[in-house]
Amino acid sequence: MKEISKNRKLDELVADLASCKITRRKFVKTGLMLGFSATFLGGIIAGHSPLEAASSMEDVPEECLKAVRKEGSKLNVMNWAEFIDTGRVKKFEKEFKIKVIYDAVANSSIMKTKISAGKSGYDAFYPSDYMVLEMKELNLIQPINHDWIPNLKTMIEVLVNPSYDPGNKYSSGYNISTTGHAYNKDKVSDKDPKFGSHAIIFEGKEYKDHIGMLKYTMNLLGPALKYLGHSINTGEPWSEGERQKLMQAKEVLLKQKPLLAGYFVSTQIKEGLASNELWLADYYNGGTLVAQSRNPKVEFYLPKEGDVLYAMPICIPLDAPHPAAAHLWMNYVLRPKVQAAIAEFTKYPPGTTTAAKYLPEDFRKNPAIFPTKEQLNNMEYRKPITGKNKEVRSKIMAEVML
């Protein structure tokens, strides 16, 4: 009878393992207490390991998993369009038996509006990096539990203790993006003395009518300020000296204007690079790679003065109905193989140090995807632009875009 009872308990244990109610560690510990050998239990685990076995349930804190079950095993996520490999969402659902509703929106402003209204129903969302600080001050997001996200320890250096969220108290990392110079190697020579510097886009008369700039405030003023040796966040805090720096940047942009093919949205620059209409642009690294996949003449580098650095954090709304599931998701997307799959899909650098070995060699060696630490030194995260600074920048944009 004892043997029958023992086997019945094992059956229940296996069922819990298969349905992700317990971790593999808990399965082995309980199995050993029942008198089964580690070898025998290991064989059962091998037969029930999900697709991501190399990094699966071992990284899931038991306390978090229990809280997920109490919440009802649901997760509502809001992200930018095209910033996730949807296959990973399905694998998350399969592994954890959680129903995921995944909504894609066009920009951070929409996210902020939805979260600010309250009772959005979302559990996790991906705001622009600078918005984390804003939303924390507005009491719209909740602190994260680091004990429930053990994969935080694998994040790359620029995502650890970032200026937009000191101590990573309110956000986990996901990936990063940079702006730099996308160029056509048949039209723009690396022997040009201006190559490698912002000078090439602001002084490159030989590329007239083939230079493109993004039509967004930070993507115009940021490079101009860097070219002059100033911070992209000039004006925070505000002073007369800061105003003068912005006026200098305005003059740089006005002087550059006759050289340009135009000011464009992201998709237009991508198309221009792919079709050889644009030879040079201050542009996103991920978008450059998409253009490069259609036109192998397209290359990318980070200018020596630096440019704008973007992080894609994940936050949890203050009133999230399933915060434990959100933590589980945050931890899941930081797994090495998941990060690698997301990087290949989005064409943006992974947010962890552990993903590179799962990526193709040509991907790992592409400087647009894996900038060096030295190259990142002069890159800057955006800060919230407020008050007089915001007003003056808006006036500059109106004058430049005329």
C-alpha positions as CSV (number, residue, x, y, z in Angstrom):
1,M,0.0,0.0,0.0
2,K,2.9,2.3,0.8
3,E,4.4,1.7,-2.6
4,I,1.0,2.5,-4.3
5,S,0.7,5.7,-2.3
6,K,4.3,6.6,-3.2
7,N,3.6,6.1,-6.9
8,R,0.4,8.0,-6.7
9,K,2.2,11.0,-5.2
10,L,4.8,10.7,-7.9
11,D,2.0,10.8,-10.6
12,E,0.7,14.0,-9.0
13,L,4.1,15.5,-8.9
14,V,4.7,14.7,-12.5
15,A,1.4,16.3,-13.4
16,D,2.3,19.4,-11.5
17,L,5.6,19.6,-13.3
18,A,4.0,19.2,-16.7
19,S,1.5,21.9,-16.0
20,C,4.3,24.2,-14.6
21,K,2.7,24.4,-11.2
22,I,6.1,23.6,-9.7
23,T,9.7,24.2,-10.7
24,R,12.1,21.4,-11.6
25,R,14.0,22.1,-8.4
26,K,10.9,21.6,-6.4
27,F,10.1,18.4,-8.3
28,V,13.5,16.9,-7.6
29,K,13.5,18.0,-3.9
30,T,10.0,16.4,-3.3
31,G,10.8,13.3,-5.3
32,L,14.0,12.7,-3.3
33,M,11.9,13.0,-0.1
34,L,9.6,10.3,-1.5
35,G,12.6,8.0,-1.9
36,F,13.2,8.2,-5.6
37,S,16.7,8.5,-6.9
38,A,18.1,11.6,-8.5
39,T,18.9,9.7,-11.7
40,F,15.3,8.5,-12.0
41,L,13.9,11.9,-11.3
42,G,16.3,13.5,-13.9
43,G,15.0,11.1,-16.5
44,I,11.4,12.2,-15.8
45,I,12.5,15.9,-16.1
46,A,14.1,15.2,-19.5
47,G,10.9,13.8,-20.7
48,H,8.8,16.8,-19.6
49,S,11.2,19.6,-20.4
50,P,9.7,22.3,-22.6
51,L,11.3,23.7,-25.7
52,E,13.5,26.1,-23.8
53,A,14.7,23.4,-21.4
54,A,18.2,24.8,-21.1
55,S,17.0,27.8,-19.3
56,S,13.3,27.1,-18.4
57,M,11.7,26.6,-15.1
58,E,15.0,26.7,-13.1
59,D,14.9,30.5,-13.3
60,V,11.3,30.8,-12.0
61,P,11.0,31.7,-8.3
62,E,8.5,29.4,-6.6
63,E,6.9,32.3,-4.8
64,C,6.2,34.1,-8.1
65,L,4.8,31.0,-9.7
66,K,2.3,30.5,-6.8
67,A,1.2,34.2,-7.1
68,V,0.6,33.7,-10.8
69,R,-1.7,30.8,-10.2
70,K,-3.6,32.9,-7.5
71,E,-4.0,35.7,-10.0
72,G,-5.7,33.4,-12.6
73,S,-2.9,32.8,-15.0
74,K,-3.5,35.7,-17.3
75,L,-1.3,38.4,-18.8
76,N,-2.1,41.5,-20.7
77,V,0.9,43.2,-22.5
78,M,1.1,46.5,-24.4
79,N,4.2,47.0,-26.7
80,W,5.2,48.8,-29.8
81,A,4.4,47.1,-33.1
82,E,7.1,44.8,-34.5
83,F,9.1,44.7,-31.3
84,I,8.5,41.0,-30.4
85,D,8.8,37.7,-32.0
86,T,5.2,36.5,-31.6
87,G,6.4,32.9,-31.6
88,R,7.9,33.6,-28.2
89,V,4.5,34.8,-26.8
90,K,3.0,31.4,-27.8
91,K,5.9,29.5,-26.2
92,F,5.5,31.5,-23.0
93,E,1.8,30.6,-23.0
94,K,2.6,26.9,-23.6
95,E,5.3,26.7,-20.9
96,F,3.5,28.5,-18.2
97,K,-0.1,27.8,-19.1
98,I,-0.9,31.5,-19.1
99,K,-3.3,33.2,-21.5
100,V,-1.6,36.3,-23.1
101,I,-3.4,39.2,-24.7
102,Y,-0.7,41.1,-26.6
103,D,-1.6,44.6,-27.9
104,A,0.6,46.6,-30.3
105,V,0.5,50.4,-30.3
106,A,2.2,53.0,-32.5
107,N,4.1,55.0,-29.8
108,S,4.7,55.8,-26.2
109,S,2.2,58.7,-26.1
110,I,-0.6,56.2,-26.7
111,M,0.8,54.0,-23.9
112,K,1.0,56.9,-21.5
113,T,-2.6,58.0,-22.3
114,K,-3.9,54.5,-21.7
115,I,-2.0,54.0,-18.4
116,S,-2.7,57.5,-17.1
117,A,-6.5,56.9,-17.5
118,G,-6.3,54.1,-15.0
119,K,-7.8,50.6,-15.0
120,S,-6.3,50.0,-18.4
121,G,-6.2,46.2,-17.7
122,Y,-2.6,46.0,-18.7
123,D,0.0,44.1,-16.6
124,A,3.2,45.0,-18.5
125,F,4.0,47.7,-21.1
126,Y,7.1,49.1,-22.9
127,P,7.3,52.9,-22.5
128,S,10.1,55.0,-23.9
129,D,13.0,55.1,-21.5
130,Y,12.6,58.8,-20.5
131,M,8.9,58.1,-19.6
132,V,9.8,55.8,-16.8
133,L,10.8,58.7,-14.6
134,E,7.8,60.7,-15.6
135,M,5.4,57.9,-14.9
136,K,7.1,57.1,-11.6
137,E,6.6,60.7,-10.5
138,L,2.9,60.5,-11.5
139,N,2.5,57.3,-9.5
140,L,1.4,55.3,-12.5
141,I,3.9,52.4,-12.2
142,Q,4.8,50.1,-9.3
143,P,8.2,49.0,-8.1
144,I,9.4,45.6,-9.4
145,N,10.4,42.7,-7.2
146,H,14.0,41.8,-8.2
147,D,13.8,38.5,-6.4
148,W,11.1,37.5,-9.0
149,I,13.3,38.5,-11.9
150,P,16.6,36.6,-11.4
151,N,17.6,37.2,-15.0
152,L,18.1,40.9,-14.3
153,K,21.6,39.9,-13.4
154,T,22.3,39.2,-17.0
155,M,21.5,42.6,-18.4
156,I,24.1,44.5,-20.4
157,E,25.8,47.4,-18.6
158,V,23.8,50.3,-20.1
159,L,20.6,48.8,-18.8
160,V,21.9,48.4,-15.3
161,N,21.1,51.4,-13.0
162,P,20.2,53.7,-15.9
163,S,19.7,57.4,-15.5
164,Y,16.0,57.0,-16.3
165,D,15.5,54.5,-13.5
166,P,18.3,54.5,-10.8
167,G,18.6,51.0,-9.3
168,N,16.1,49.6,-11.8
169,K,13.5,50.1,-9.2
170,Y,10.6,50.5,-11.6
171,S,11.7,48.7,-14.8
172,S,13.5,45.7,-16.2
173,G,15.5,45.9,-19.4
174,Y,14.5,44.4,-22.8
175,N,16.8,45.7,-25.5
176,I,18.5,48.9,-26.7
177,S,18.6,50.9,-29.8
178,T,21.0,53.6,-31.1
179,T,21.0,56.3,-33.7
180,G,24.1,56.8,-35.7
181,H,25.1,57.2,-39.4
182,A,23.6,54.9,-42.0
183,Y,25.5,55.3,-45.2
184,N,25.9,53.8,-48.7
185,K,29.5,52.5,-48.9
186,D,29.6,53.0,-52.7
187,K,28.7,56.7,-52.3
188,V,30.3,57.7,-49.0
189,S,34.0,56.9,-48.6
190,D,35.5,56.0,-45.3
191,K,38.5,57.9,-46.5
192,D,36.5,61.2,-46.2
193,P,38.2,63.1,-43.3
194,K,34.7,63.8,-42.0
195,F,33.8,60.1,-41.9
196,G,33.1,58.9,-38.4
197,S,32.0,62.3,-37.2
198,H,28.7,64.3,-37.2
199,A,30.6,66.7,-39.5
200,I,29.8,64.5,-42.5
201,I,26.0,65.0,-42.2
202,F,26.3,68.7,-41.3
203,E,29.2,69.7,-43.7
204,G,28.9,67.0,-46.4
205,K,28.4,69.2,-49.5
206,E,29.5,66.4,-51.8
207,Y,26.4,64.4,-50.7
208,K,23.9,67.2,-51.3
209,D,20.4,66.1,-52.0
210,H,21.2,62.6,-50.7
211,I,21.3,63.2,-46.9
212,G,18.2,62.3,-44.8
213,M,17.3,63.3,-41.3
214,L,14.5,62.1,-39.0
215,K,11.9,64.7,-38.5
216,Y,11.6,64.3,-34.7
217,T,12.9,67.0,-32.3
218,M,15.5,64.8,-30.5
219,N,16.7,63.3,-33.7
220,L,17.4,66.7,-35.2
221,L,18.6,68.7,-32.1
222,G,20.4,65.7,-30.6
223,P,23.0,65.2,-33.4
224,A,23.4,69.0,-33.8
225,L,24.1,69.4,-30.1
226,K,26.6,66.5,-30.1
227,Y,28.3,68.0,-33.1
228,L,28.8,71.2,-31.1
229,G,30.1,69.2,-28.1
230,H,27.0,69.6,-26.0
231,S,24.6,67.2,-24.4
232,I,21.4,66.0,-26.2
233,N,19.6,67.0,-23.0
234,T,20.8,70.6,-23.1
235,G,18.3,72.8,-21.4
236,E,17.8,70.5,-18.3
237,P,18.0,72.4,-16.0
238,W,17.2,75.6,-17.8
239,S,19.5,78.7,-17.9
240,E,20.4,81.4,-20.3
241,G,23.6,79.5,-21.2
242,E,21.6,76.5,-22.1
243,R,19.4,78.6,-24.3
244,Q,22.4,79.9,-26.2
245,K,23.5,76.3,-26.8
246,L,20.1,75.5,-28.3
247,M,20.4,78.6,-30.5
248,Q,23.8,77.4,-31.8
249,A,22.2,74.0,-32.6
250,K,19.4,75.8,-34.5
251,E,22.0,77.6,-36.7
252,V,23.7,74.3,-37.5
253,L,20.4,72.8,-38.6
254,L,19.5,75.8,-40.7
255,K,23.0,75.7,-42.4
256,Q,22.5,72.0,-43.1
257,K,19.1,72.3,-44.6
258,P,20.2,73.1,-48.2
259,L,22.2,69.8,-48.2
260,L,19.2,67.6,-47.4
261,A,17.0,65.4,-49.5
262,G,14.5,66.2,-46.7
263,Y,13.2,65.5,-43.2
264,F,11.5,62.1,-43.0
265,V,9.7,59.6,-40.8
266,S,11.5,56.4,-40.1
267,T,10.0,54.2,-42.9
268,Q,10.9,56.8,-45.5
269,I,14.6,56.8,-44.5
270,K,14.6,53.0,-44.5
271,E,13.1,53.0,-48.1
272,G,15.5,55.7,-49.2
273,L,18.6,53.7,-48.0
274,A,17.3,50.5,-49.6
275,S,16.6,52.2,-52.9
276,N,20.0,54.1,-53.1
277,E,18.1,57.4,-53.1
278,L,19.6,58.3,-49.7
279,W,23.4,57.9,-49.3
280,L,23.7,59.2,-45.7
281,A,21.3,59.5,-42.8
282,D,21.3,59.9,-39.0
283,Y,19.1,56.9,-38.3
284,Y,18.3,54.0,-36.1
285,N,20.5,50.9,-36.1
286,G,17.7,48.5,-36.4
287,G,16.1,50.3,-39.3
288,T,19.5,50.4,-41.0
289,L,19.8,46.6,-40.7
290,V,16.4,46.2,-42.4
291,A,17.5,48.4,-45.2
292,Q,20.8,46.5,-45.4
293,S,18.9,43.2,-45.9
294,R,17.6,44.7,-49.1
295,N,20.7,46.7,-50.1
296,P,24.1,45.2,-49.0
297,K,25.7,48.5,-49.8
298,V,24.2,50.0,-46.6
299,E,26.5,50.2,-43.6
300,F,26.3,51.8,-40.1
301,Y,28.6,53.4,-37.5
302,L,28.3,55.4,-34.3
303,P,29.7,58.9,-34.7
304,K,32.7,59.7,-32.4
305,E,30.8,62.6,-30.7
306,G,28.0,60.2,-29.7
307,D,24.3,60.3,-30.5
308,V,21.0,59.2,-28.9
309,L,20.8,55.9,-27.0
310,Y,17.5,54.3,-26.5
311,A,16.4,51.6,-24.0
312,M,13.2,49.7,-24.2
313,P,12.3,49.0,-20.6
314,I,9.3,47.0,-19.3
315,C,7.1,48.5,-16.5
316,I,4.1,47.3,-14.5
317,P,1.1,49.7,-14.1
318,L,0.3,50.6,-10.5
319,D,-3.2,49.0,-10.9
320,A,-2.1,45.9,-12.9
321,P,-4.5,43.0,-12.3
322,H,-1.7,40.3,-12.8
323,P,1.6,41.8,-11.5
324,A,3.1,38.4,-10.7
325,A,2.5,37.2,-14.3
326,A,4.2,40.5,-15.4
327,H,7.2,39.6,-13.4
328,L,7.2,36.1,-14.9
329,W,7.1,37.7,-18.4
330,M,9.9,40.2,-17.6
331,N,12.1,37.3,-16.5
332,Y,11.2,35.1,-19.5
333,V,12.1,37.7,-22.1
334,L,15.6,38.0,-20.5
335,R,16.4,34.4,-21.1
336,P,19.4,33.9,-23.4
337,K,17.6,32.0,-26.2
338,V,14.5,34.2,-26.0
339,Q,16.7,37.4,-26.2
340,A,18.6,36.0,-29.2
341,A,15.3,35.2,-31.0
342,I,14.0,38.7,-30.3
343,A,17.2,40.3,-31.5
344,E,17.1,38.3,-34.8
345,F,13.5,39.3,-35.3
346,T,13.7,43.0,-34.4
347,K,17.3,43.6,-35.6
348,Y,18.1,45.5,-32.4
349,P,20.8,44.6,-29.9
350,P,19.9,42.1,-27.2
351,G,19.6,43.4,-23.6
352,T,21.6,40.6,-22.0
353,T,25.2,39.5,-22.0
354,T,24.1,35.8,-22.4
355,A,22.3,36.0,-25.8
356,A,25.2,36.5,-28.2
357,K,26.3,32.8,-28.3
358,Y,22.9,31.9,-29.6
359,L,23.1,34.3,-32.5
360,P,24.7,33.7,-36.0
361,E,28.3,34.9,-36.4
362,D,27.6,37.6,-38.9
363,F,24.9,39.0,-36.6
364,R,27.4,39.0,-33.6
365,K,30.1,40.8,-35.7
366,N,27.8,43.4,-37.1
367,P,28.8,46.8,-35.5
368,A,25.3,48.1,-35.9
369,I,24.0,45.4,-33.5
370,F,26.9,45.0,-31.1
371,P,28.6,48.3,-30.5
372,T,31.6,48.2,-28.3
373,K,31.7,49.7,-24.8
374,E,34.0,52.4,-26.1
375,Q,31.5,53.3,-28.8
376,L,28.7,53.6,-26.3
377,N,30.7,56.0,-24.0
378,N,29.5,59.2,-25.7
379,M,25.9,58.0,-26.3
380,E,23.2,59.5,-24.0
381,Y,19.8,58.5,-22.8
382,R,17.1,61.2,-23.2
383,K,15.7,63.0,-20.2
384,P,12.2,64.4,-20.0
385,I,12.2,67.8,-21.7
386,T,10.1,70.3,-19.7
387,G,9.1,73.9,-19.3
388,K,11.0,76.6,-21.1
389,N,13.3,74.0,-22.7
390,K,10.3,72.3,-24.3
391,E,8.9,75.7,-25.5
392,V,12.2,76.8,-27.1
393,R,12.8,73.4,-28.8
394,S,9.3,73.6,-30.3
395,K,10.0,77.0,-31.7
396,I,13.3,75.9,-33.1
397,M,11.6,72.9,-34.8
398,A,8.9,75.1,-36.3
399,E,11.6,77.4,-37.8
400,V,13.8,74.6,-39.1
401,M,10.9,72.6,-40.6
402,L,9.5,75.6,-42.6
